[in-house]
Amino acid sequence: MKIQDVIVMLNQIERDGVIKRYAIGGAVGATFYLEPVSTLDVDVFIAFKPQQESIIVSPTPIFDYLRGFGCKMEGEYIVISGWPVQFLPVSGPLLEEALDNGVEVDVEGEPARVLAAEYLAALALQTGRAKDKARLLQFIEAHALDRKKFEELVERHGLTDTWREFQRQFLQ
Amino acid sequence: MKNDFDFERIWKSKRALRQRLATAPIVEKLRMLDALHQRAVAIRGARFREVTAVQEKPGRYGDRKEKGSRLSTS
């Protein structure tokens, strides 16, 4: 079980043109900025090439491609090197912008594209489950955010009230 | 028996550990993630033996007002 093998495979999927671009999000993405926390799966946000875009986005080409490498399907997940990976097409302006602004991190010579910290935090605020709120608190406590950039994102994407409520609940 | 827990010192030490982990080289953090994942799989596996891959309820990413365009297998 090696997350680095997942990164290698993601780069290969992109290189071979099955997807246009990817960026790792969720708890695995957050690990690039925070202390590691236990997680069960890998969230990978993806954009398709323009000709692949349609009303119903199908994961079939990705799954077919990965099956060729011996990866197995498990419900909505495909298992790569022991990690259940979920491919999530970007939907909504915040995610689209987050994917466009993904950052590349060198992992022993292999580039890994990850959502930027401020976008991970804004997405956590938007998603709003208990674990997302906990993650946002981690980002704040670890001083892992450019607060100005984060608050601009919050405002631009209509999350000001949610942010105000979060601050009232957890930061006052 | 004297209770000499110094909670201030304990919290300080915990914060320092978390900070040390957060700033560890990414390769080291990814190895820790692998180890944590294996442990989570073992714990969940004991509870849900019929499922071979562990799953958690995915977050509803994207704009709340829009229908999420989750991948469709249909």
gemmi code that builds the backbone of each chain (N, CA, C; Angstrom):
import gemmi

chains = {
    "A": [
        ("MET", (0.840, -1.193, 0.000), (0.000, 0.000, 0.000), (0.868, 1.233, 0.000)),
        ("LYS", (0.916, 1.895, -1.125), (1.768, 3.076, -1.175), (1.061, 4.201, -1.913)),
        ("ILE", (0.888, 5.283, -1.201), (0.237, 6.443, -1.805), (1.090, 6.996, -2.956)),
        ("GLN", (2.398, 6.794, -2.866), (3.272, 7.283, -3.942), (2.982, 6.561, -5.264)),
        ("ASP", (2.564, 5.298, -5.173), (2.186, 4.568, -6.391), (0.931, 5.172, -7.008)),
        ("VAL", (0.037, 5.661, -6.150), (-1.184, 6.316, -6.648), (-0.795, 7.579, -7.428)),
        ("ILE", (0.136, 8.332, -6.886), (0.587, 9.572, -7.546), (1.198, 9.250, -8.917)),
        ("VAL", (2.019, 8.220, -8.960), (2.644, 7.811, -10.230), (1.542, 7.475, -11.250)),
        ("MET", (0.535, 6.740, -10.799), (-0.547, 6.330, -11.697), (-1.367, 7.530, -12.166)),
        ("LEU", (-1.612, 8.479, -11.271), (-2.380, 9.680, -11.653), (-1.638, 10.461, -12.743)),
        ("ASN", (-0.336, 10.569, -12.582), (0.455, 11.276, -13.603), (0.380, 10.549, -14.942)),
        ("GLN", (0.381, 9.227, -14.863), (0.335, 8.441, -16.103), (-1.022, 8.585, -16.811)),
        ("ILE", (-2.101, 8.589, -16.021), (-3.442, 8.765, -16.608), (-3.508, 10.105, -17.338)),
        ("GLU", (-2.932, 11.114, -16.704), (-2.956, 12.454, -17.306), (-2.065, 12.496, -18.555)),
        ("ARG", (-0.883, 11.920, -18.414), (0.070, 11.899, -19.543), (-0.526, 11.181, -20.754)),
        ("ASP", (-1.268, 10.116, -20.507), (-1.849, 9.332, -21.596), (-3.166, 9.929, -22.116)),
        ("GLY", (-3.549, 11.080, -21.579), (-4.693, 11.812, -22.122), (-6.055, 11.290, -21.731)),
        ("VAL", (-6.124, 10.406, -20.739), (-7.429, 9.897, -20.304), (-8.194, 11.012, -19.575)),
        ("ILE", (-7.465, 11.835, -18.865), (-8.055, 13.029, -18.240), (-7.205, 14.238, -18.636)),
        ("LYS", (-7.817, 15.415, -18.473), (-7.079, 16.635, -18.837), (-6.142, 17.042, -17.699)),
        ("ARG", (-6.672, 17.025, -16.493), (-5.892, 17.466, -15.344), (-6.444, 16.843, -14.075)),
        ("TYR", (-5.590, 16.655, -13.094), (-6.041, 16.149, -11.798), (-5.427, 16.978, -10.678)),
        ("ALA", (-6.044, 16.927, -9.528), (-5.429, 17.477, -8.312), (-5.985, 16.693, -7.128)),
        ("ILE", (-5.083, 16.375, -6.219), (-5.484, 15.603, -5.034), (-6.081, 16.551, -3.999)),
        ("GLY", (-7.217, 16.147, -3.435), (-7.859, 16.947, -2.387), (-8.069, 16.113, -1.139)),
        ("GLY", (-9.056, 16.471, -0.357), (-9.410, 15.707, 0.848), (-8.269, 15.622, 1.854)),
        ("ALA", (-8.322, 14.562, 2.652), (-7.342, 14.407, 3.730), (-5.932, 14.179, 3.192)),
        ("VAL", (-5.838, 13.474, 2.051), (-4.498, 13.231, 1.481), (-3.907, 14.557, 0.990)),
        ("GLY", (-4.738, 15.378, 0.347), (-4.270, 16.695, -0.083), (-3.847, 17.540, 1.109)),
        ("ALA", (-4.630, 17.478, 2.179), (-4.327, 18.279, 3.375), (-3.005, 17.859, 4.015)),
        ("THR", (-2.643, 16.590, 3.850), (-1.390, 16.096, 4.426), (-0.168, 16.828, 3.867)),
        ("PHE", (-0.307, 17.411, 2.701), (0.817, 18.160, 2.128), (1.075, 19.451, 2.914)),
        ("TYR", (0.106, 19.858, 3.754), (0.249, 21.114, 4.504), (0.180, 20.912, 6.018)),
        ("LEU", (-0.446, 19.803, 6.443), (-0.711, 19.584, 7.861), (-0.093, 18.281, 8.328)),
        ("GLU", (-0.295, 17.955, 9.603), (0.172, 16.646, 10.066), (-0.724, 15.568, 9.441)),
        ("PRO", (-0.170, 14.388, 9.170), (-1.000, 13.345, 8.540), (-2.123, 12.893, 9.465)),
        ("VAL", (-3.300, 12.669, 8.875), (-4.417, 12.112, 9.645), (-4.926, 10.876, 8.921)),
        ("SER", (-5.475, 9.970, 9.705), (-5.961, 8.715, 9.133), (-7.088, 8.971, 8.136)),
        ("THR", (-6.984, 8.355, 6.992), (-8.061, 8.466, 6.006), (-8.221, 7.140, 5.284)),
        ("LEU", (-9.419, 6.920, 4.751), (-9.696, 5.642, 4.111), (-9.515, 5.689, 2.602)),
        ("ASP", (-9.592, 6.877, 2.022), (-9.569, 6.929, 0.564), (-8.849, 8.180, 0.071)),
        ("VAL", (-8.703, 8.236, -1.230), (-8.041, 9.382, -1.859), (-9.069, 10.082, -2.757)),
        ("ASP", (-9.265, 11.364, -2.524), (-10.159, 12.153, -3.392), (-9.311, 12.805, -4.473)),
        ("VAL", (-9.655, 12.493, -5.718), (-8.913, 13.080, -6.839), (-9.899, 13.862, -7.700)),
        ("PHE", (-9.677, 15.160, -7.778), (-10.539, 16.005, -8.609), (-9.970, 16.026, -10.021)),
        ("ILE", (-10.886, 15.925, -10.987), (-10.417, 15.797, -12.366), (-11.191, 16.704, -13.310)),
        ("ALA", (-10.496, 17.076, -14.363), (-11.153, 17.778, -15.473), (-10.924, 16.923, -16.702)),
        ("PHE", (-11.968, 16.841, -17.524), (-11.852, 16.086, -18.769), (-11.450, 17.018, -19.898)),
        ("LYS", (-10.975, 16.446, -20.972), (-10.679, 17.249, -22.153), (-11.996, 17.761, -22.732)),
        ("PRO", (-11.974, 18.953, -23.420), (-13.225, 19.536, -23.914), (-14.093, 18.564, -24.702)),
        ("GLN", (-13.491, 17.755, -25.575), (-14.313, 16.844, -26.399), (-14.939, 15.731, -25.556)),
        ("GLN", (-14.370, 15.511, -24.333), (-14.919, 14.450, -23.481), (-16.074, 14.963, -22.628)),
        ("GLU", (-16.176, 16.309, -22.547), (-17.193, 16.878, -21.665), (-18.587, 16.688, -22.236)),
        ("SER", (-19.483, 16.215, -21.416), (-20.875, 16.053, -21.820), (-21.735, 16.226, -20.581)),
        ("ILE", (-23.041, 16.151, -20.749), (-23.917, 16.384, -19.593), (-23.686, 15.299, -18.538)),
        ("ILE", (-23.605, 14.064, -18.978), (-23.313, 12.985, -18.036), (-21.827, 12.650, -18.164)),
        ("VAL", (-21.120, 12.870, -17.073), (-19.687, 12.592, -17.090), (-19.492, 11.128, -16.715)),
        ("SER", (-18.847, 10.413, -17.588), (-18.677, 8.984, -17.343), (-17.242, 8.667, -16.920)),
        ("PRO", (-17.123, 7.873, -15.874), (-15.792, 7.472, -15.437), (-15.245, 6.261, -16.199)),
        ("THR", (-16.066, 5.733, -17.115), (-15.696, 4.478, -17.781), (-14.296, 4.498, -18.398)),
        ("PRO", (-13.912, 5.568, -19.131), (-12.564, 5.533, -19.712), (-11.461, 5.408, -18.655)),
        ("ILE", (-11.668, 6.059, -17.516), (-10.658, 5.977, -16.432), (-10.601, 4.557, -15.889)),
        ("PHE", (-11.784, 4.000, -15.631), (-11.829, 2.657, -15.065), (-11.270, 1.629, -16.044)),
        ("ASP", (-11.640, 1.776, -17.324), (-11.125, 0.845, -18.330), (-9.597, 0.918, -18.388)),
        ("TYR", (-9.101, 2.141, -18.368), (-7.660, 2.357, -18.432), (-6.967, 1.693, -17.226)),
        ("LEU", (-7.521, 1.936, -16.039), (-6.876, 1.419, -14.825), (-7.011, -0.095, -14.692)),
        ("ARG", (-8.109, -0.637, -15.238), (-8.261, -2.102, -15.223), (-7.106, -2.758, -15.980)),
        ("GLY", (-6.650, -2.052, -17.000), (-5.510, -2.548, -17.779), (-4.241, -2.694, -16.953)),
        ("PHE", (-4.218, -1.990, -15.809), (-3.069, -2.092, -14.901), (-3.375, -3.005, -13.717)),
        ("GLY", (-4.482, -3.735, -13.823), (-4.827, -4.692, -12.769), (-5.568, -4.078, -11.593)),
        ("CYS", (-6.011, -2.816, -11.738), (-6.750, -2.181, -10.636), (-8.183, -2.710, -10.610)),
        ("LYS", (-8.724, -2.835, -9.410), (-10.081, -3.381, -9.276), (-11.062, -2.313, -8.835)),
        ("MET", (-12.314, -2.484, -9.304), (-13.390, -1.571, -8.912), (-13.968, -2.029, -7.578)),
        ("GLU", (-14.284, -1.094, -6.737), (-15.000, -1.385, -5.486), (-16.052, -0.306, -5.333)),
        ("GLY", (-17.249, -0.558, -5.825), (-18.305, 0.454, -5.781), (-17.903, 1.667, -6.605)),
        ("GLU", (-17.910, 2.835, -5.951), (-17.555, 4.076, -6.653), (-16.043, 4.281, -6.716)),
        ("TYR", (-15.336, 3.373, -6.083), (-13.892, 3.535, -5.982), (-13.163, 2.612, -6.941)),
        ("ILE", (-11.952, 3.003, -7.265), (-11.054, 2.067, -7.940), (-9.817, 1.963, -7.066)),
        ("VAL", (-9.395, 0.732, -6.830), (-8.308, 0.515, -5.885), (-6.964, 0.522, -6.613)),
        ("ILE", (-6.130, 1.480, -6.226), (-4.782, 1.591, -6.800), (-3.798, 1.372, -5.657)),
        ("SER", (-2.984, 0.361, -5.803), (-1.981, 0.039, -4.796), (-2.568, 0.024, -3.375)),
        ("GLY", (-3.718, -0.617, -3.262), (-4.341, -0.777, -1.939), (-5.137, 0.418, -1.458)),
        ("TRP", (-5.087, 1.534, -2.183), (-5.834, 2.737, -1.784), (-7.107, 2.865, -2.625)),
        ("PRO", (-8.279, 2.916, -1.991), (-9.489, 3.227, -2.769), (-9.422, 4.696, -3.232)),
        ("VAL", (-9.494, 4.881, -4.536), (-9.394, 6.226, -5.100), (-10.736, 6.608, -5.684)),
        ("GLN", (-11.198, 7.806, -5.351), (-12.453, 8.279, -5.929), (-12.158, 9.460, -6.851)),
        ("PHE", (-12.569, 9.304, -8.085), (-12.388, 10.377, -9.064), (-13.639, 11.252, -9.049)),
        ("LEU", (-13.441, 12.526, -8.823), (-14.579, 13.452, -8.713), (-14.425, 14.545, -9.772)),
        ("PRO", (-15.352, 14.581, -10.732), (-15.277, 15.665, -11.725), (-15.581, 16.994, -11.054)),
        ("VAL", (-14.851, 18.021, -11.435), (-15.076, 19.308, -10.775), (-16.463, 19.845, -11.131)),
        ("SER", (-17.134, 20.350, -10.134), (-18.461, 20.935, -10.344), (-18.550, 22.175, -9.478)),
        ("GLY", (-18.956, 23.253, -10.058), (-19.081, 24.494, -9.300), (-17.840, 25.355, -9.456)),
        ("PRO", (-18.031, 26.648, -9.338), (-16.936, 27.595, -9.585), (-15.748, 27.447, -8.627)),
        ("LEU", (-16.018, 27.146, -7.364), (-14.908, 27.039, -6.406), (-13.983, 25.877, -6.768)),
        ("LEU", (-14.584, 24.729, -7.077), (-13.768, 23.558, -7.432), (-13.022, 23.782, -8.747)),
        ("GLU", (-13.711, 24.415, -9.698), (-13.050, 24.673, -10.994), (-11.824, 25.549, -10.792)),
        ("GLU", (-12.000, 26.580, -9.993), (-10.881, 27.489, -9.722), (-9.788, 26.766, -8.929)),
        ("ALA", (-10.211, 25.918, -7.999), (-9.243, 25.169, -7.185), (-8.377, 24.273, -8.068)),
        ("LEU", (-9.013, 23.613, -9.029), (-8.257, 22.721, -9.910), (-7.299, 23.528, -10.801)),
        ("ASP", (-7.776, 24.675, -11.278), (-6.921, 25.537, -12.105), (-5.698, 26.029, -11.341)),
        ("ASN", (-5.849, 26.151, -10.033), (-4.761, 26.701, -9.214), (-4.053, 25.638, -8.373)),
        ("GLY", (-4.150, 24.385, -8.807), (-3.468, 23.303, -8.108), (-1.959, 23.538, -8.084)),
        ("VAL", (-1.318, 23.067, -7.033), (0.137, 23.278, -6.919), (0.869, 21.947, -7.094)),
        ("GLU", (2.023, 22.041, -7.713), (2.804, 20.832, -7.965), (3.868, 20.680, -6.880)),
        ("VAL", (3.901, 19.503, -6.290), (4.870, 19.224, -5.217), (5.726, 18.048, -5.652)),
        ("ASP", (7.022, 18.175, -5.434), (7.930, 17.094, -5.809), (7.935, 16.021, -4.716)),
        ("VAL", (7.634, 14.792, -5.116), (7.669, 13.677, -4.170), (8.709, 12.680, -4.689)),
        ("GLU", (9.894, 12.814, -4.190), (11.029, 11.971, -4.617), (11.132, 11.893, -6.136)),
        ("GLY", (11.092, 13.046, -6.762), (11.258, 13.114, -8.212), (9.974, 12.982, -9.012)),
        ("GLU", (8.890, 12.624, -8.348), (7.597, 12.481, -9.026), (6.722, 13.693, -8.688)),
        ("PRO", (6.225, 14.416, -9.693), (5.379, 15.554, -9.352), (3.987, 15.109, -8.906)),
        ("ALA", (3.513, 15.719, -7.833), (2.143, 15.443, -7.371), (1.390, 16.762, -7.400)),
        ("ARG", (0.237, 16.789, -8.080), (-0.547, 18.024, -8.087), (-1.608, 17.959, -6.988)),
        ("VAL", (-1.607, 18.985, -6.172), (-2.463, 19.024, -4.987), (-3.222, 20.348, -4.982)),
        ("LEU", (-4.424, 20.351, -4.444), (-5.148, 21.611, -4.299), (-4.376, 22.502, -3.320)),
        ("ALA", (-4.365, 23.801, -3.585), (-3.666, 24.736, -2.698), (-4.375, 24.791, -1.342)),
        ("ALA", (-3.614, 25.101, -0.310), (-4.140, 25.074, 1.066), (-5.404, 25.922, 1.219)),
        ("GLU", (-5.395, 27.115, 0.634), (-6.541, 28.026, 0.799), (-7.792, 27.437, 0.150)),
        ("TYR", (-7.609, 26.731, -0.959), (-8.757, 26.103, -1.624), (-9.254, 24.901, -0.821)),
        ("LEU", (-8.317, 24.114, -0.278), (-8.734, 22.983, 0.566), (-9.545, 23.491, 1.758)),
        ("ALA", (-9.090, 24.603, 2.325), (-9.788, 25.167, 3.481), (-11.160, 25.709, 3.078)),
        ("ALA", (-11.220, 26.397, 1.943), (-12.504, 26.946, 1.483), (-13.478, 25.813, 1.135)),
        ("LEU", (-12.974, 24.746, 0.537), (-13.827, 23.593, 0.216), (-14.325, 22.921, 1.493)),
        ("ALA", (-13.461, 22.847, 2.497), (-13.870, 22.270, 3.784), (-14.993, 23.112, 4.390)),
        ("LEU", (-14.850, 24.422, 4.288), (-15.892, 25.321, 4.803), (-17.191, 25.110, 4.039)),
        ("GLN", (-17.086, 24.982, 2.732), (-18.272, 24.807, 1.885), (-18.941, 23.451, 2.121)),
        ("THR", (-18.134, 22.395, 2.243), (-18.688, 21.040, 2.412), (-19.343, 20.897, 3.790)),
        ("GLY", (-18.641, 21.350, 4.814), (-19.274, 21.577, 6.109), (-19.608, 20.389, 6.993)),
        ("ARG", (-19.072, 19.177, 6.695), (-19.286, 18.073, 7.625), (-18.397, 18.303, 8.850)),
        ("ALA", (-18.643, 17.550, 9.912), (-17.848, 17.733, 11.134), (-16.355, 17.599, 10.837)),
        ("LYS", (-15.995, 16.586, 10.036), (-14.568, 16.380, 9.774), (-13.984, 17.489, 8.896)),
        ("ASP", (-14.831, 18.107, 8.075), (-14.351, 19.241, 7.271), (-14.071, 20.444, 8.167)),
        ("LYS", (-14.956, 20.643, 9.147), (-14.756, 21.751, 10.083), (-13.481, 21.521, 10.895)),
        ("ALA", (-13.269, 20.263, 11.288), (-12.055, 19.938, 12.054), (-10.816, 20.229, 11.206)),
        ("ARG", (-10.898, 19.921, 9.922), (-9.753, 20.151, 9.034), (-9.487, 21.651, 8.871)),
        ("LEU", (-10.568, 22.408, 8.729), (-10.405, 23.862, 8.603), (-9.742, 24.430, 9.858)),
        ("LEU", (-10.149, 23.917, 11.015), (-9.518, 24.363, 12.266), (-8.032, 24.017, 12.283)),
        ("GLN", (-7.710, 22.827, 11.771), (-6.298, 22.421, 11.706), (-5.495, 23.400, 10.854)),
        ("PHE", (-6.063, 23.770, 9.703), (-5.374, 24.718, 8.825), (-5.116, 26.043, 9.549)),
        ("ILE", (-6.113, 26.476, 10.304), (-5.999, 27.764, 10.998), (-4.976, 27.662, 12.131)),
        ("GLU", (-5.089, 26.599, 12.928), (-4.181, 26.450, 14.071), (-2.738, 26.264, 13.633)),
        ("ALA", (-2.552, 25.609, 12.495), (-1.184, 25.359, 12.008), (-0.632, 26.566, 11.241)),
        ("HIS", (-1.433, 27.627, 11.130), (-1.029, 28.822, 10.359), (-0.605, 28.423, 8.948)),
        ("ALA", (-1.359, 27.484, 8.382), (-1.006, 26.961, 7.054), (-1.692, 27.737, 5.930)),
        ("LEU", (-2.442, 28.783, 6.305), (-3.197, 29.521, 5.284), (-2.666, 30.928, 5.119)),
        ("ASP", (-2.740, 31.402, 3.897), (-2.593, 32.830, 3.641), (-3.994, 33.398, 3.898)),
        ("ARG", (-4.166, 34.022, 5.068), (-5.515, 34.421, 5.499), (-6.177, 35.385, 4.515)),
        ("LYS", (-5.359, 36.278, 3.930), (-5.932, 37.263, 3.011), (-6.488, 36.538, 1.779)),
        ("LYS", (-5.678, 35.627, 1.258), (-6.081, 34.865, 0.074), (-7.333, 34.026, 0.384)),
        ("PHE", (-7.324, 33.392, 1.560), (-8.457, 32.552, 1.963), (-9.737, 33.386, 2.072)),
        ("GLU", (-9.630, 34.541, 2.720), (-10.836, 35.362, 2.924), (-11.345, 35.966, 1.611)),
        ("GLU", (-10.436, 36.203, 0.692), (-10.858, 36.655, -0.648), (-11.667, 35.553, -1.348)),
        ("LEU", (-11.171, 34.325, -1.212), (-11.873, 33.164, -1.798), (-13.265, 33.017, -1.192)),
        ("VAL", (-13.309, 33.123, 0.119), (-14.562, 32.991, 0.855), (-15.580, 34.009, 0.352)),
        ("GLU", (-15.108, 35.231, 0.183), (-16.005, 36.301, -0.256), (-16.445, 36.084, -1.703)),
        ("ARG", (-15.462, 35.760, -2.539), (-15.759, 35.599, -3.969), (-16.736, 34.455, -4.232)),
        ("HIS", (-16.705, 33.451, -3.382), (-17.544, 32.271, -3.631), (-18.775, 32.213, -2.711)),
        ("GLY", (-19.139, 33.359, -2.181), (-20.391, 33.454, -1.424), (-20.414, 32.661, -0.133)),
        ("LEU", (-19.252, 32.551, 0.515), (-19.197, 31.776, 1.747), (-19.021, 32.662, 2.986)),
        ("THR", (-19.239, 33.946, 2.813), (-18.970, 34.885, 3.907), (-19.798, 34.563, 5.158)),
        ("ASP", (-21.087, 34.296, 4.970), (-21.934, 34.000, 6.133), (-21.511, 32.699, 6.815)),
        ("THR", (-21.172, 31.708, 5.987), (-20.736, 30.414, 6.548), (-19.446, 30.610, 7.348)),
        ("TRP", (-18.547, 31.420, 6.830), (-17.272, 31.704, 7.491), (-17.517, 32.465, 8.798)),
        ("ARG", (-18.428, 33.426, 8.754), (-18.756, 34.194, 9.959), (-19.304, 33.262, 11.046)),
        ("GLU", (-20.173, 32.340, 10.620), (-20.768, 31.397, 11.565), (-19.694, 30.455, 12.127)),
        ("PHE", (-18.802, 30.020, 11.253), (-17.706, 29.145, 11.693), (-16.839, 29.861, 12.735)),
        ("GLN", (-16.543, 31.115, 12.455), (-15.712, 31.888, 13.386), (-16.421, 32.059, 14.729)),
        ("ARG", (-17.742, 32.317, 14.655), (-18.515, 32.478, 15.887), (-18.505, 31.188, 16.709)),
        ("GLN", (-18.651, 30.050, 15.987), (-18.713, 28.758, 16.677), (-17.369, 28.320, 17.242)),
        ("PHE", (-16.308, 28.535, 16.489), (-15.039, 27.890, 16.857), (-13.880, 28.826, 17.196)),
        ("LEU", (-13.958, 30.060, 16.796), (-12.773, 30.895, 16.946), (-12.949, 32.056, 17.912)),
        ("GLN", (-14.134, 32.142, 18.537), (-14.310, 33.269, 19.469), (-14.266, 32.806, 20.914)),
    ],
    "B": [
        ("MET", (-0.412, 10.478, 47.155), (0.414, 10.639, 45.963), (0.194, 12.028, 45.350)),
        ("LYS", (1.250, 12.655, 45.049), (1.143, 14.026, 44.547), (0.768, 14.044, 43.061)),
        ("ASN", (-0.233, 14.851, 42.758), (-0.614, 15.000, 41.351), (0.160, 16.182, 40.772)),
        ("ASP", (1.097, 15.876, 39.938), (1.909, 16.982, 39.434), (1.801, 17.122, 37.904)),
        ("PHE", (0.597, 16.791, 37.382), (0.399, 17.012, 35.948), (0.500, 18.505, 35.651)),
        ("ASP", (1.329, 18.817, 34.704), (1.441, 20.205, 34.290), (0.796, 20.301, 32.907)),
        ("PHE", (-0.502, 20.626, 32.909), (-1.233, 20.586, 31.638), (-0.706, 21.598, 30.626)),
        ("GLU", (-0.254, 22.700, 31.127), (0.304, 23.707, 30.215), (1.498, 23.123, 29.448)),
        ("ARG", (2.328, 22.389, 30.194), (3.506, 21.767, 29.572), (3.079, 20.660, 28.594)),
        ("ILE", (2.034, 19.901, 28.978), (1.529, 18.817, 28.119), (0.992, 19.394, 26.806)),
        ("TRP", (0.159, 20.463, 26.912), (-0.404, 21.063, 25.692), (0.702, 21.614, 24.796)),
        ("LYS", (1.697, 22.219, 25.434), (2.800, 22.813, 24.687), (3.554, 21.723, 23.917)),
        ("SER", (3.742, 20.607, 24.618), (4.458, 19.488, 24.006), (3.648, 18.893, 22.847)),
        ("LYS", (2.325, 18.802, 23.043), (1.457, 18.280, 21.972), (1.501, 19.198, 20.750)),
        ("ARG", (1.410, 20.483, 21.002), (1.453, 21.452, 19.896), (2.770, 21.346, 19.138)),
        ("ALA", (3.843, 21.176, 19.900), (5.172, 21.075, 19.276), (5.255, 19.821, 18.409)),
        ("LEU", (4.689, 18.709, 18.912), (4.704, 17.455, 18.137), (3.918, 17.619, 16.835)),
        ("ARG", (2.731, 18.232, 16.949), (1.895, 18.433, 15.748), (2.600, 19.323, 14.735)),
        ("GLN", (3.260, 20.339, 15.262), (3.984, 21.250, 14.383), (5.141, 20.516, 13.686)),
        ("ARG", (5.813, 19.657, 14.478), (6.939, 18.888, 13.922), (6.438, 17.954, 12.811)),
        ("LEU", (5.281, 17.320, 13.065), (4.707, 16.418, 12.055), (4.289, 17.189, 10.803)),
        ("ALA", (3.683, 18.348, 11.026), (3.199, 19.149, 9.890), (4.342, 19.607, 8.991)),
        ("THR", (5.480, 19.866, 9.595), (6.604, 20.388, 8.805), (7.596, 19.291, 8.392)),
        ("ALA", (7.251, 18.052, 8.662), (8.122, 16.926, 8.260), (8.178, 16.855, 6.729)),
        ("PRO", (9.245, 16.287, 6.171), (9.308, 16.145, 4.704), (8.093, 15.379, 4.189)),
        ("ILE", (7.634, 15.764, 3.016), (6.398, 15.196, 2.483), (6.492, 13.668, 2.313)),
        ("VAL", (7.670, 13.175, 1.936), (7.809, 11.716, 1.755), (7.562, 11.002, 3.086)),
        ("GLU", (8.086, 11.589, 4.150), (7.891, 10.999, 5.472), (6.401, 11.033, 5.855)),
        ("LYS", (5.749, 12.152, 5.556), (4.323, 12.272, 5.894), (3.476, 11.282, 5.086)),
        ("LEU", (3.858, 11.065, 3.831), (3.099, 10.111, 3.007), (3.282, 8.679, 3.516)),
        ("ARG", (4.477, 8.391, 4.048), (4.690, 7.056, 4.637), (3.815, 6.883, 5.874)),
        ("MET", (3.716, 7.944, 6.651), (2.843, 7.889, 7.842), (1.391, 7.673, 7.417)),
        ("LEU", (1.010, 8.345, 6.331), (-0.354, 8.213, 5.808), (-0.630, 6.760, 5.395)),
        ("ASP", (0.346, 6.132, 4.743), (0.215, 4.714, 4.361), (-0.006, 3.846, 5.601)),
        ("ALA", (0.780, 4.117, 6.642), (0.677, 3.315, 7.870), (-0.674, 3.538, 8.546)),
        ("LEU", (-1.122, 4.785, 8.588), (-2.425, 5.097, 9.192), (-3.555, 4.436, 8.412)),
        ("HIS", (-3.406, 4.442, 7.082), (-4.423, 3.842, 6.217), (-4.516, 2.339, 6.475)),
        ("GLN", (-3.356, 1.696, 6.560), (-3.352, 0.240, 6.807), (-4.046, -0.086, 8.124)),
        ("ARG", (-3.793, 0.747, 9.120), (-4.415, 0.526, 10.424), (-5.941, 0.718, 10.323)),
        ("ALA", (-6.354, 1.761, 9.612), (-7.793, 2.027, 9.450), (-8.477, 0.876, 8.716)),
        ("VAL", (-7.800, 0.351, 7.699), (-8.352, -0.779, 6.932), (-8.512, -1.995, 7.840)),
        ("ALA", (-7.501, -2.248, 8.661), (-7.555, -3.413, 9.558), (-8.714, -3.276, 10.539)),
        ("ILE", (-8.890, -2.087, 11.076), (-9.968, -1.875, 12.062), (-11.335, -1.997, 11.392)),
        ("ARG", (-11.499, -1.315, 10.271), (-12.778, -1.372, 9.559), (-13.039, -2.775, 9.011)),
        ("GLY", (-11.976, -3.422, 8.546), (-12.105, -4.764, 7.967), (-12.685, -5.744, 8.957)),
        ("ALA", (-12.337, -5.569, 10.212), (-12.851, -6.460, 11.250), (-14.351, -6.256, 11.449)),
        ("ARG", (-14.800, -5.035, 11.174), (-16.231, -4.733, 11.368), (-17.072, -5.079, 10.148)),
        ("PHE", (-16.492, -4.919, 8.978), (-17.267, -5.136, 7.741), (-16.554, -6.178, 6.874)),
        ("ARG", (-16.627, -7.404, 7.300), (-15.869, -8.447, 6.621), (-16.337, -8.717, 5.191)),
        ("GLU", (-17.625, -8.437, 4.936), (-18.136, -8.757, 3.602), (-17.642, -7.768, 2.538)),
        ("VAL", (-17.164, -6.626, 2.950), (-16.694, -5.635, 1.987), (-15.171, -5.707, 1.925)),
        ("THR", (-14.652, -5.770, 0.711), (-13.190, -5.888, 0.610), (-12.501, -4.536, 0.628)),
        ("ALA", (-13.179, -3.516, 0.149), (-12.573, -2.178, 0.204), (-13.358, -1.331, 1.182)),
        ("VAL", (-12.653, -0.598, 1.993), (-13.346, 0.269, 2.933), (-13.797, 1.528, 2.217)),
        ("GLN", (-14.895, 2.066, 2.659), (-15.418, 3.269, 2.024), (-15.924, 4.204, 3.100)),
        ("GLU", (-15.873, 5.465, 2.809), (-16.529, 6.412, 3.689), (-17.458, 7.259, 2.845)),
        ("LYS", (-18.447, 7.848, 3.502), (-19.419, 8.656, 2.766), (-18.687, 9.865, 2.186)),
        ("PRO", (-18.709, 9.987, 0.865), (-17.985, 11.113, 0.292), (-18.644, 12.445, 0.603)),
        ("GLY", (-17.827, 13.479, 0.653), (-18.352, 14.807, 0.884), (-19.099, 15.290, -0.339)),
        ("ARG", (-20.018, 16.238, -0.134), (-20.719, 16.816, -1.288), (-19.939, 18.025, -1.743)),
        ("TYR", (-18.929, 17.752, -2.558), (-18.086, 18.829, -3.010), (-18.831, 19.669, -4.046)),
        ("GLY", (-18.361, 20.860, -4.210), (-18.928, 21.726, -5.235), (-19.938, 22.682, -4.664)),
        ("ASP", (-20.478, 23.510, -5.539), (-21.437, 24.511, -5.106), (-22.669, 23.828, -4.542)),
        ("ARG", (-23.055, 24.221, -3.340), (-24.210, 23.598, -2.685), (-25.494, 23.765, -3.482)),
        ("LYS", (-25.574, 24.897, -4.173), (-26.835, 25.182, -4.865), (-26.966, 24.388, -6.153)),
        ("GLU", (-25.849, 23.866, -6.623), (-25.921, 23.103, -7.864), (-26.014, 21.629, -7.547)),
        ("LYS", (-26.582, 20.910, -8.458), (-26.575, 19.457, -8.329), (-25.151, 19.007, -8.555)),
        ("GLY", (-24.612, 18.180, -7.661), (-23.246, 17.693, -7.850), (-23.193, 16.800, -9.056)),
        ("SER", (-22.245, 17.007, -9.935), (-22.162, 16.131, -11.110), (-21.230, 14.974, -10.791)),
        ("ARG", (-21.680, 14.156, -9.810), (-20.896, 13.003, -9.429), (-20.756, 12.079, -10.627)),
        ("LEU", (-19.685, 11.360, -10.662), (-19.464, 10.452, -11.766), (-20.599, 9.448, -11.858)),
        ("SER", (-21.025, 9.221, -13.037), (-22.115, 8.273, -13.243), (-21.582, 7.035, -13.933)),
        ("THR", (-21.988, 5.896, -13.458), (-21.559, 4.655, -14.096), (-22.574, 4.173, -15.106)),
        ("SER", (-23.683, 4.922, -15.209), (-24.723, 4.496, -16.124), (-24.401, 4.921, -17.552)),
    ],
}
model = gemmi.Model(1)
for chain_id, residues in chains.items():
    chain = gemmi.Chain(chain_id)
    for i, (resn, *xyz) in enumerate(residues, 1):
        res = gemmi.Residue()
        res.name, res.seqid = resn, gemmi.SeqId(i, " ")
        for name, pos in zip(("N", "CA", "C"), xyz):
            atom = gemmi.Atom()
            atom.name, atom.element = name, gemmi.Element(name[0])
            atom.pos, atom.b_iso = gemmi.Position(*pos), 0.0
            res.add_atom(atom)
        chain.add_residue(res)
    model.add_chain(chain)
structure = gemmi.Structure()
structure.add_model(model)
structure.setup_entities()
